[in-house]
Amino acid sequence: MVQEYVNLRNYQLRISDFGSGDSVILLLSGASGPELYEPFAQRMARDARVILPEHPGFGEADKPAWVRRVSDLAQFYALFLRKNVSQPVHLVGHSLGGWIAADMAIRCSHSIASLTLISAGGVHVRGAPIADNFLWPRDQLAEKMCFDAHDFPAPDDPPSEESVRLMFKRQATVAELVWKPRWHDPSLERWISSIACPTAIVWGQDDQLFPIENAKFFADQIPGSKLSVLPECGHLPFLEKPEEVGRLVQRNISGVEA
């Protein structure tokens, strides 16, 4: 893994670069930040180059004033691709990152070779409420996020002052991005049917944050998309079932490059 900073819009974007190969995967993380995704990035880097960025507002630097909505991050990463990657990428996004990825696939389809949405945010289905994860007690987070709480990484005990500060900073950034309306964007819902790249949708059957109805909505709206529902799996399929999710991502990529 190589870490570097890329200057975009007067912001130093921190990225972690894994592996090499003809295929390029842009892996967009969820609300917890990129560290949780590094093992999965390493797994995917067996067959491709994987770029894992830290979202603006998630790191040491102050959140840029121009980051106000999830769509701002989608525009930002579209600019990153135009300036730094010379070929269409395979876009993989989880949760908040899945929302960003879906928005990007609408806005800059020419830059996206394939799309994989893993337990993605961004949509709301009437009658299928999204959980209010901001009210979840910290000591219940593991059982809320994973089908088997033992799959959730154990926190530092005691946590460092720096890790606590970063956690609260990321929570504040996420709250600003997804608070109203909570975890979805009606505009995304209206335009999602315009996504034209090969799309795989991966969801945990026991996801307690985003109901399975959301997965079916994505699958119904995105032409030709393929939905895979993983049994005994919660909101973190890439962590709970990394090999199975990795195979699904690779199958989507291989279908494009065959």
Backbone bond lengths (Angstrom), bond angles and torsions (degrees), N, CA, C in turn:
res aa  C-N    CA-C-N  psi(-1)  N-CA   C-N-CA  omega(-1)  CA-C   N-CA-C  phi
1 M - - - 1.464 - - 1.525 109.53 -
2 V 1.328 115.37 135.50 1.458 121.83 176.31 1.522 108.15 -120.78
3 Q 1.325 116.70 131.15 1.462 120.59 176.23 1.515 109.90 -106.60
4 E 1.329 115.77 139.95 1.449 121.06 178.47 1.518 109.57 -151.95
5 Y 1.321 115.20 169.15 1.457 121.49 178.62 1.524 109.12 -117.53
6 V 1.324 115.29 137.57 1.457 122.31 178.54 1.524 107.87 -119.94
7 N 1.327 116.12 127.70 1.461 120.24 -178.92 1.527 110.54 -85.93
8 L 1.328 115.82 118.92 1.467 122.38 176.93 1.519 108.53 -138.27
9 R 1.306 117.02 128.27 1.466 122.21 179.09 1.536 111.33 50.80
10 N 1.333 114.48 42.64 1.467 121.20 179.49 1.521 112.62 60.82
11 Y 1.319 116.53 27.61 1.463 122.15 175.54 1.521 108.81 -124.75
12 Q 1.311 116.61 135.94 1.460 121.49 178.41 1.526 109.08 -90.12
13 L 1.326 115.95 99.72 1.462 121.91 -179.63 1.522 109.45 -81.57
14 R 1.329 116.30 122.39 1.465 120.57 177.52 1.515 109.27 -88.10
15 I 1.316 116.66 126.26 1.454 121.25 177.38 1.518 109.82 -126.41
16 S 1.324 115.07 148.37 1.464 122.50 171.80 1.515 107.08 -110.92
17 D 1.315 115.93 130.77 1.465 122.38 -173.99 1.525 108.12 -115.47
18 F 1.333 116.35 123.30 1.458 122.47 -176.69 1.526 109.78 -118.73
19 G 1.317 116.60 139.57 1.448 121.48 167.95 1.513 113.72 67.75
20 S 1.333 113.91 -167.28 1.463 121.60 179.21 1.521 107.48 -158.19
21 G 1.300 115.81 171.59 1.456 119.40 179.68 1.513 110.54 142.85
22 D 1.335 114.80 175.21 1.458 119.47 -177.96 1.522 111.67 -72.93
23 S 1.328 118.10 -30.82 1.455 121.87 -179.82 1.527 110.27 -86.13
24 V 1.316 116.59 143.98 1.458 122.09 177.00 1.521 108.33 -122.12
25 I 1.336 116.29 125.46 1.464 122.29 177.89 1.527 108.06 -110.78
26 L 1.332 116.00 127.86 1.462 121.01 170.06 1.521 106.78 -101.16
27 L 1.332 115.84 112.91 1.465 122.59 -175.90 1.525 108.54 -102.76
28 L 1.334 116.78 115.30 1.453 122.63 -177.02 1.526 109.51 -104.54
29 S 1.320 115.50 120.97 1.460 121.62 -171.80 1.514 111.83 -84.11
30 G 1.323 114.48 169.76 1.451 122.10 177.80 1.510 112.12 -90.85
31 A 1.332 115.00 -158.42 1.456 120.73 -170.15 1.521 114.30 -69.54
32 S 1.323 117.73 -18.50 1.464 120.00 -176.52 1.516 112.97 -79.31
33 G 1.337 117.70 -14.41 1.453 120.53 -178.16 1.513 112.39 99.34
34 P 1.333 118.17 168.17 1.464 121.51 -169.26 1.520 115.86 -72.38
35 E 1.329 118.43 -21.05 1.470 119.95 -174.43 1.529 112.04 -58.09
36 L 1.318 116.57 -37.68 1.465 121.19 -177.94 1.529 111.55 -65.21
37 Y 1.325 116.56 -20.73 1.470 122.05 -173.48 1.518 112.82 -97.57
38 E 1.322 118.09 -4.25 1.455 119.88 -175.57 1.524 113.15 -61.78
39 P 1.354 120.69 -42.79 1.467 118.52 176.96 1.531 112.96 -60.16
40 F 1.335 116.87 -38.73 1.465 119.18 178.61 1.532 110.40 -69.33
41 A 1.327 117.35 -38.22 1.461 120.27 176.31 1.523 110.76 -60.67
42 Q 1.326 117.06 -41.43 1.456 120.80 178.23 1.524 110.84 -64.49
43 R 1.326 116.27 -37.11 1.465 119.52 177.73 1.530 110.61 -64.47
44 M 1.333 117.36 -44.13 1.457 120.68 -179.74 1.527 112.21 -70.72
45 A 1.338 116.49 -23.32 1.460 120.51 -178.92 1.524 112.79 -74.61
46 R 1.332 117.71 -1.43 1.470 119.73 172.82 1.527 110.65 -62.13
47 D 1.343 115.97 -30.06 1.462 119.97 -172.10 1.519 113.79 -122.72
48 A 1.338 118.56 -2.28 1.454 120.19 -173.17 1.522 110.15 -158.66
49 R 1.293 115.56 168.52 1.457 121.56 167.95 1.526 107.70 -83.93
50 V 1.319 117.08 132.21 1.457 121.94 -178.63 1.530 109.26 -120.62
51 I 1.325 115.97 126.47 1.459 122.37 177.12 1.528 107.79 -108.25
52 L 1.331 115.72 121.30 1.466 121.93 -178.29 1.528 108.42 -120.06
53 P 1.339 118.93 102.48 1.461 120.22 -179.46 1.527 112.68 -88.80
54 E 1.315 115.15 160.18 1.460 122.23 170.39 1.531 107.23 -99.25
55 H 1.319 116.86 118.61 1.462 119.95 -174.95 1.533 111.23 -57.64
56 P 1.326 117.42 142.66 1.465 120.29 172.51 1.531 110.95 -53.84
57 G 1.323 115.65 133.18 1.460 120.53 -176.83 1.508 113.93 92.51
58 F 1.340 116.92 -2.50 1.462 121.81 -178.44 1.526 113.11 -104.35
59 G 1.330 117.06 -7.45 1.455 119.89 -174.44 1.515 112.81 -117.88
60 E 1.327 115.20 -152.52 1.462 120.80 -175.80 1.525 111.78 -71.03
61 A 1.326 116.72 -36.48 1.465 120.22 -176.72 1.532 110.78 -71.40
62 D 1.307 115.74 153.91 1.460 120.24 176.00 1.518 110.35 -64.59
63 K 1.324 115.47 149.62 1.463 119.94 176.25 1.522 109.09 -66.10
64 P 1.338 117.44 128.45 1.464 119.00 179.05 1.531 111.18 -61.36
65 A 1.323 115.88 147.46 1.466 120.48 -178.80 1.525 111.93 -63.33
66 W 1.338 116.49 -24.30 1.464 119.38 -177.74 1.531 112.77 -82.11
67 V 1.311 118.99 -3.73 1.466 121.24 174.92 1.526 108.32 -91.88
68 R 1.331 116.01 100.50 1.455 121.48 -179.39 1.521 112.42 -124.49
69 R 1.326 115.68 -26.00 1.464 120.83 -177.76 1.522 108.86 -136.98
70 V 1.314 115.94 163.41 1.471 120.07 176.95 1.524 110.45 -60.06
71 S 1.313 117.32 -35.30 1.467 120.58 179.43 1.531 111.47 -61.61
72 D 1.343 118.29 -28.09 1.466 120.24 176.04 1.524 110.69 -64.87
73 L 1.331 116.49 -39.54 1.464 119.67 177.52 1.528 110.84 -67.72
74 A 1.329 117.04 -36.60 1.462 120.12 177.29 1.533 110.42 -62.30
75 Q 1.316 116.88 -43.64 1.466 120.65 177.60 1.527 110.69 -64.05
76 F 1.327 116.24 -39.65 1.456 121.21 -178.72 1.529 110.93 -63.24
77 Y 1.327 116.87 -46.09 1.461 119.45 -179.43 1.526 111.69 -72.10
78 A 1.325 117.70 -28.99 1.466 119.57 172.93 1.528 110.21 -63.14
79 L 1.332 116.31 -39.64 1.462 120.40 175.90 1.524 110.60 -65.58
80 F 1.320 116.93 -40.79 1.465 120.87 177.28 1.533 110.76 -56.89
81 L 1.332 116.86 -44.80 1.457 119.68 -179.91 1.526 111.25 -64.04
82 R 1.324 116.96 -43.89 1.461 119.93 -178.29 1.522 111.64 -60.58
83 K 1.319 117.06 -36.90 1.458 120.60 -173.39 1.532 113.94 -93.37
84 N 1.330 117.42 -17.85 1.463 118.13 -169.92 1.522 115.48 -128.15
85 V 1.310 119.05 -11.80 1.467 121.30 -178.84 1.520 108.20 -127.81
86 S 1.313 116.30 125.61 1.467 120.76 -170.75 1.525 113.56 -90.79
87 Q 1.325 117.85 2.76 1.458 120.65 -177.27 1.519 109.37 -140.55
88 P 1.325 117.39 159.31 1.471 119.52 175.46 1.526 110.83 -59.04
89 V 1.311 116.97 141.50 1.456 121.61 -176.87 1.523 110.43 -107.20
90 H 1.312 114.28 159.42 1.457 121.86 170.94 1.528 106.24 -93.12
91 L 1.305 115.72 114.80 1.458 122.14 -170.88 1.525 109.29 -97.04
92 V 1.336 116.28 124.34 1.460 122.72 179.58 1.523 107.73 -125.99
93 G 1.332 117.30 123.70 1.449 119.89 -178.71 1.510 111.71 -136.66
94 H 1.321 115.15 140.35 1.466 120.84 178.88 1.520 110.21 -118.23
95 S 1.337 117.16 134.84 1.457 123.89 173.33 1.528 110.04 57.05
96 L 1.344 118.41 -116.76 1.456 120.35 175.11 1.519 110.55 -57.49
97 G 1.327 116.82 -41.44 1.461 120.79 178.16 1.515 112.58 -64.09
98 G 1.338 117.22 -31.19 1.457 120.07 175.69 1.518 111.63 -68.15
99 W 1.321 116.25 -38.40 1.463 121.06 175.47 1.534 109.98 -60.84
100 I 1.348 116.32 -47.70 1.466 120.44 177.51 1.527 110.27 -58.52
101 A 1.336 115.95 -44.44 1.459 120.78 -177.03 1.526 111.62 -63.41
102 A 1.323 117.63 -43.14 1.467 120.50 178.73 1.517 110.64 -61.98
103 D 1.325 116.25 -42.01 1.468 120.73 178.29 1.525 110.22 -62.51
104 M 1.326 117.24 -43.00 1.465 120.52 177.90 1.519 112.06 -61.60
105 A 1.330 116.62 -39.58 1.461 120.12 -178.21 1.528 111.56 -65.76
106 I 1.318 116.64 -25.80 1.466 121.14 174.86 1.525 110.23 -77.21
107 R 1.326 116.93 -43.59 1.459 122.35 -170.76 1.525 113.77 -80.90
108 C 1.324 118.18 -36.14 1.479 120.29 -172.52 1.520 110.09 -136.46
109 S 1.308 116.27 58.91 1.467 121.35 -175.09 1.527 112.31 -59.85
110 H 1.328 117.66 -27.29 1.464 120.81 -179.08 1.525 111.95 -66.44
111 S 1.338 117.57 -19.78 1.464 121.43 -178.48 1.518 113.02 -94.96
112 I 1.344 117.65 -4.12 1.457 122.31 -171.97 1.526 110.24 -114.11
113 A 1.340 116.28 117.91 1.466 120.34 178.10 1.522 111.22 -82.88
114 S 1.327 117.58 -37.39 1.459 122.10 176.83 1.525 108.18 -155.04
115 L 1.321 115.09 162.91 1.457 121.53 -177.02 1.513 109.12 -133.68
116 T 1.323 116.84 129.79 1.460 121.69 172.55 1.524 108.34 -123.90
117 L 1.326 116.02 119.43 1.459 122.53 179.40 1.518 108.66 -104.85
118 I 1.312 116.29 120.60 1.466 122.16 -178.90 1.517 108.15 -112.51
119 S 1.332 116.51 111.42 1.475 121.17 179.22 1.523 110.51 44.06
120 A 1.320 115.69 55.24 1.460 121.27 -169.60 1.523 112.62 -82.25
121 G 1.323 115.72 145.98 1.449 121.92 170.21 1.513 110.44 -85.00
122 G 1.334 115.04 -176.67 1.458 120.05 172.89 1.502 116.29 112.17
123 V 1.349 117.55 -18.86 1.466 119.76 -178.32 1.524 109.95 -128.88
124 H 1.326 114.21 157.00 1.465 121.47 177.17 1.522 108.61 -136.24
125 V 1.312 116.33 131.75 1.456 122.58 179.36 1.525 108.16 -107.69
126 R 1.313 115.89 127.26 1.457 120.18 -179.37 1.532 110.45 -57.06
127 G 1.320 116.23 132.24 1.454 121.32 179.71 1.514 114.33 86.69
128 A 1.336 117.20 -2.19 1.471 121.56 179.21 1.526 107.80 -126.15
129 P 1.319 118.37 84.26 1.457 121.15 -172.40 1.526 113.54 -66.49
130 I 1.313 114.61 144.43 1.460 122.24 171.79 1.525 107.59 -84.70
131 A 1.308 117.43 135.93 1.466 120.77 -179.43 1.529 110.54 -67.97
132 D 1.311 116.17 153.01 1.459 121.44 176.28 1.529 108.25 -93.99
133 N 1.311 115.72 85.73 1.467 119.81 -176.10 1.528 112.52 -67.24
134 F 1.324 117.69 -17.08 1.463 119.69 177.71 1.530 111.54 -68.38
135 L 1.330 117.19 -16.17 1.460 121.30 178.27 1.528 113.08 -98.38
136 W 1.336 116.94 -2.45 1.457 119.31 -178.80 1.540 110.44 -70.09
137 P 1.333 118.13 129.00 1.473 120.25 176.12 1.526 110.39 -63.88
138 R 1.318 115.99 143.72 1.459 119.86 -178.24 1.530 111.72 -59.17
139 D 1.340 117.36 -34.96 1.460 119.37 -177.37 1.523 112.77 -76.77
140 Q 1.348 117.61 -4.03 1.461 121.34 176.05 1.527 112.20 -110.57
141 L 1.324 116.73 4.36 1.456 119.86 -173.18 1.522 112.81 -62.18
142 A 1.323 116.90 -41.38 1.460 120.11 -177.91 1.519 111.54 -61.06
143 E 1.343 117.28 -46.07 1.463 119.82 -178.52 1.520 112.22 -73.74
144 K 1.320 117.10 -22.60 1.463 120.19 176.22 1.526 111.44 -77.47
145 M 1.325 116.49 -35.73 1.464 120.54 -173.82 1.517 113.22 -87.00
146 C 1.326 117.29 -30.42 1.464 121.00 -174.72 1.524 110.81 -123.12
147 F 1.324 116.14 149.05 1.463 120.59 174.01 1.519 109.82 -62.98
148 D 1.327 115.78 -43.75 1.462 122.30 174.78 1.522 107.03 -109.98
149 A 1.323 116.66 112.08 1.462 120.95 -175.42 1.523 112.44 -57.80
150 H 1.331 117.65 -22.34 1.459 120.18 -178.96 1.531 111.84 -69.96
151 D 1.347 117.21 -16.17 1.467 119.69 177.57 1.521 112.44 -75.78
152 F 1.323 116.14 -16.59 1.466 120.58 -177.63 1.530 108.96 -81.30
153 P 1.339 118.12 132.09 1.468 119.66 -177.62 1.528 111.93 -60.22
154 A 1.294 116.29 135.48 1.467 120.68 178.22 1.519 109.53 -70.37
155 P 1.324 117.75 132.88 1.465 119.89 178.62 1.521 111.39 -71.06
156 D 1.319 115.09 159.15 1.468 119.60 174.42 1.527 109.15 -60.71
157 D 1.304 116.52 140.89 1.460 120.60 -179.02 1.540 109.08 -132.62
158 P 1.328 117.60 105.01 1.473 125.99 -0.01 1.524 110.72 -82.36
159 P 1.331 118.19 155.98 1.466 120.09 178.03 1.520 110.83 -69.19
160 S 1.310 116.01 146.98 1.460 120.13 178.32 1.522 110.22 -73.63
161 E 1.299 115.14 156.16 1.470 119.93 177.64 1.519 110.83 -59.54
162 E 1.338 116.88 -37.02 1.456 121.24 -179.57 1.530 111.55 -66.85
163 S 1.338 116.85 -42.33 1.465 119.52 -179.10 1.520 111.48 -67.03
164 V 1.316 117.31 -36.19 1.466 120.65 177.44 1.528 110.21 -66.60
165 R 1.317 116.23 -43.51 1.467 120.39 179.76 1.523 110.69 -61.17
166 L 1.351 116.38 -43.74 1.458 120.41 -179.25 1.528 110.96 -66.97
167 M 1.329 117.08 -38.58 1.460 120.67 178.38 1.526 111.27 -59.89
168 F 1.327 116.99 -47.00 1.456 119.94 -179.26 1.527 111.79 -68.31
169 K 1.327 116.43 -33.94 1.463 119.27 177.03 1.517 110.56 -63.90
170 R 1.330 116.59 -44.68 1.464 119.84 179.58 1.518 111.09 -65.72
171 Q 1.309 118.02 -39.35 1.457 120.42 177.66 1.519 111.21 -61.20
172 A 1.333 116.68 -40.48 1.460 120.26 179.12 1.529 111.18 -65.02
173 T 1.338 116.66 -41.04 1.462 120.23 178.68 1.526 110.61 -64.26
174 V 1.328 116.60 -45.84 1.463 120.31 179.87 1.526 110.99 -61.86
175 A 1.330 116.48 -43.60 1.463 119.80 -179.93 1.518 111.00 -59.32
176 E 1.319 117.14 -42.26 1.465 120.17 178.95 1.528 111.27 -62.81
177 L 1.338 116.47 -37.02 1.466 120.67 -176.43 1.528 112.91 -75.38
178 V 1.335 117.84 -36.29 1.477 119.72 -167.24 1.528 113.31 -117.39
179 W 1.330 117.73 4.30 1.463 119.63 -169.41 1.517 113.46 -67.69
180 K 1.318 117.67 -45.37 1.459 119.75 -173.38 1.524 110.13 -140.64
181 P 1.341 117.15 112.87 1.468 126.18 -6.53 1.530 110.93 -71.49
182 R 1.310 116.13 153.83 1.464 121.76 -171.17 1.525 111.77 -69.34
183 W 1.330 115.22 113.60 1.463 124.04 171.20 1.531 114.60 62.83
184 H 1.331 118.94 20.08 1.463 118.18 174.83 1.514 110.00 -154.61
185 D 1.332 114.92 166.00 1.458 122.42 -178.29 1.526 108.09 -136.71
186 P 1.328 118.26 111.58 1.476 120.14 179.94 1.518 113.21 -56.35
187 S 1.334 117.40 -31.02 1.462 119.80 178.13 1.526 111.07 -65.62
188 L 1.331 117.22 -41.55 1.458 120.69 176.61 1.522 110.04 -60.55
189 E 1.309 116.73 -43.10 1.465 121.00 -179.73 1.524 111.23 -59.81
190 R 1.333 116.38 -36.62 1.467 119.98 -178.05 1.524 112.54 -72.20
191 W 1.337 117.72 -29.98 1.459 121.21 -172.05 1.525 114.37 -106.93
192 I 1.315 116.98 -2.52 1.459 119.10 -172.53 1.532 112.70 -64.49
193 S 1.311 116.13 -24.79 1.473 119.58 179.83 1.525 111.98 -69.33
194 S 1.340 117.71 -9.89 1.464 120.21 179.14 1.525 112.55 -85.85
195 I 1.336 118.34 -5.15 1.469 120.59 177.22 1.526 108.77 -63.95
196 A 1.336 115.38 125.71 1.465 119.41 -172.56 1.523 113.62 -113.74
197 C 1.332 119.13 -11.06 1.462 120.08 -177.39 1.528 110.47 -80.73
198 P 1.336 117.72 158.16 1.469 120.22 175.89 1.524 110.63 -56.33
199 T 1.331 116.68 127.32 1.455 121.26 -171.36 1.527 111.44 -128.39
200 A 1.317 115.40 130.64 1.467 122.47 172.35 1.529 108.08 -112.92
201 I 1.320 115.75 138.22 1.457 122.18 178.51 1.518 107.32 -119.21
202 V 1.331 116.33 124.60 1.460 122.41 -176.42 1.525 107.96 -122.20
203 W 1.336 115.54 129.88 1.465 119.14 -174.08 1.525 109.94 -143.08
204 G 1.316 116.29 143.17 1.451 120.47 171.70 1.519 110.34 -81.70
205 Q 1.307 116.83 130.64 1.461 120.92 -178.61 1.532 111.89 -60.30
206 D 1.332 116.10 -26.79 1.465 120.83 -175.82 1.525 112.07 -109.82
207 D 1.339 116.69 28.24 1.466 121.72 177.82 1.529 109.30 -62.11
208 Q 1.327 117.22 121.24 1.461 121.48 -178.68 1.534 113.05 -93.71
209 L 1.327 117.22 -5.31 1.466 120.38 177.99 1.524 111.10 -96.61
210 F 1.323 116.93 -58.93 1.465 121.69 -179.57 1.526 109.13 -109.00
211 P 1.329 118.06 116.30 1.468 120.82 -175.39 1.518 112.36 -65.42
212 I 1.321 115.17 158.20 1.458 121.24 -178.10 1.524 111.48 -61.09
213 E 1.331 117.49 -23.49 1.467 120.31 176.62 1.526 111.30 -60.12
214 N 1.327 117.25 -30.94 1.462 120.35 177.19 1.531 111.15 -65.63
215 A 1.329 115.65 -41.04 1.461 119.71 177.13 1.523 110.64 -60.52
216 K 1.316 116.43 -43.54 1.469 120.52 -179.57 1.521 111.15 -66.77
217 F 1.341 116.77 -33.14 1.462 119.89 176.58 1.528 110.17 -63.77
218 F 1.327 117.08 -48.13 1.466 120.01 176.87 1.531 110.26 -55.94
219 A 1.329 115.93 -46.99 1.465 120.05 -176.61 1.528 111.62 -64.78
220 D 1.322 117.04 -37.91 1.463 120.29 179.78 1.522 112.14 -70.90
221 Q 1.331 116.48 -32.98 1.465 120.25 -173.60 1.525 113.63 -87.90
222 I 1.329 118.46 -30.69 1.468 120.91 -176.72 1.527 109.05 -91.44
223 P 1.316 118.02 114.08 1.471 120.86 -175.70 1.532 112.15 -58.24
224 G 1.329 115.60 131.63 1.461 121.32 175.23 1.513 115.47 73.49
225 S 1.310 118.70 5.97 1.463 120.62 -177.70 1.527 110.95 -71.81
226 K 1.329 115.10 157.57 1.459 121.56 -179.17 1.530 109.19 -121.61
227 L 1.321 115.98 126.32 1.459 122.05 -178.25 1.524 110.26 -102.61
228 S 1.331 115.30 130.14 1.465 121.86 173.71 1.525 108.00 -122.36
229 V 1.327 116.09 120.39 1.457 122.24 178.78 1.526 107.64 -106.22
230 L 1.323 116.24 123.45 1.452 121.64 -174.94 1.526 110.47 -97.70
231 P 1.328 118.06 120.82 1.470 120.35 179.53 1.522 111.47 -70.00
232 E 1.337 114.89 154.62 1.466 121.92 179.32 1.526 110.86 50.20
233 C 1.312 115.14 50.16 1.456 121.80 -177.78 1.516 108.72 -145.28
234 G 1.323 115.97 135.91 1.452 121.52 -178.66 1.514 112.86 -97.07
235 H 1.337 116.25 -136.46 1.465 121.23 -173.61 1.523 113.24 -84.40
236 L 1.323 118.90 -6.47 1.462 121.51 -175.14 1.531 111.33 -120.34
237 P 1.326 118.66 62.32 1.470 120.16 -177.45 1.521 113.63 -57.11
238 F 1.325 118.43 -36.56 1.465 121.06 -179.27 1.524 111.71 -63.97
239 L 1.330 116.61 -22.94 1.459 122.35 179.68 1.522 111.25 -97.15
240 E 1.336 116.40 -38.05 1.459 121.42 -176.94 1.524 112.17 -79.45
241 K 1.327 116.96 -37.05 1.471 121.42 -178.19 1.535 109.14 -136.40
242 P 1.338 117.24 63.66 1.472 119.97 -172.03 1.524 114.35 -63.09
243 E 1.332 117.60 -37.67 1.462 118.86 -178.19 1.528 110.78 -68.98
244 E 1.324 116.50 -41.97 1.462 119.68 -179.91 1.526 110.59 -66.28
245 V 1.327 116.99 -43.62 1.463 120.02 178.55 1.524 109.97 -65.74
246 G 1.321 117.04 -40.58 1.452 120.07 177.44 1.516 112.32 -59.08
247 R 1.323 116.96 -41.04 1.469 120.18 178.31 1.531 111.13 -64.96
248 L 1.329 116.98 -38.26 1.462 120.22 179.47 1.526 110.89 -66.70
249 V 1.333 116.72 -41.57 1.457 119.62 176.32 1.522 110.32 -62.45
250 Q 1.335 116.68 -46.31 1.455 120.58 -177.99 1.524 111.57 -64.66
251 R 1.324 116.67 -35.56 1.471 119.99 177.99 1.525 110.59 -65.02
252 N 1.319 116.55 -38.78 1.464 119.92 177.57 1.524 110.86 -65.70
253 I 1.346 115.75 -41.28 1.458 120.17 177.88 1.533 110.62 -65.73
254 S 1.320 116.23 -45.55 1.455 120.40 -177.35 1.527 111.99 -62.83
255 G 1.327 116.49 -33.00 1.458 119.61 178.01 1.506 112.46 -63.77
256 V 1.335 116.09 -29.01 1.470 120.74 178.20 1.525 110.62 -79.32
257 E 1.340 116.24 -40.15 1.445 120.53 -170.26 1.528 113.43 -95.63
258 A 1.335 116.45 0.10 1.476 119.52 -179.54 1.521 110.92 -65.55
